[in-house]
C-alpha cells in the first residue's frame, strides 16, 4: 500500500503547491501538517508516505522553492 501513500502525496502537492512560493519553515510545516491530515481523512496513514520519502517537510520545502517544476541542481536525475 506504500504506492497509495506516495500517489496521494504527489496528487496533493500538484493540487496545493502550484501557487505557493515560500522559504518560511513555519508555513512549510503547516503545509506538511495539512497534507498529512488530508491523507488521514482518506484513510492513508503517515507511515505509508514516510516509508517512501525521507522527510515530508523537506520535500514540500524544496517543492515550494522550485515551484516552476524544475529539479534542484543538487538532486539531479536519479
N, C-alpha and C positions, 0 to 999 in steps of 0.2 A: 504493500500500500504506500510505499515511500513515493512512488511516482505521482500519486494523487496529491501529496503534500507539495511537491515541487511544482506541479502543474498549477495548483492553486496560487502559489507564490508568484509564479510568472504572470498568471492572469491578473491577479490583484495589482501587481506593480504596473502592468501595462494600462490598467484602468485608472489607477490613482496617482501615478507619478509623472505623467507627461507634463503637467502644469506646475510641478514642484521643483524649485531650484533653491537649495539651502545648504549651508555648511554649519547650521546650528545643531549641535548634538542633541539638545532637548527636543527640538522639532522632529529630528530623525527618530529619537527614542519614542516619541508619541506615535509616529507613523508605524514603527515596529510593533508597538502595543496594539494599535488599531488593526494591523494586518493579522496578528495572532488571534485577536478576539473575533475577527471576521471568519478566520479559519475554524475556530472552535464552534461558531454558530453553524457552520456547515458540517460539523462532525469530524473535523480534521484536527488531531492533536498536534501540539507544538513539536513533539518528537518526530513526527512524520516529516516535518520541514527541517528541523535541526540536524537530522541524520544526513541530509544532503548538502547543507551549507554550513560553513564554519561559524558564521555569525549573521543572523538576520539583520541586526543593526548595521554591521559593516556593509552588507550587500545593498541595503536601502540607502545608506550614506553615499556609497560610490555611485549608485544609480541617480541620486539627486544631484551629484556633481557633474555627471555625464549624461544629462537629460536628453541630449541630442541623439542618443543611441550609440555613441562611439564607445569603443573598448579602451579602458585606460591603458596607456602605454606600458606600464609595468606589468600588467596582467598578460598582455599578448595573447596570441592564439594558443589553444590547448594542444 
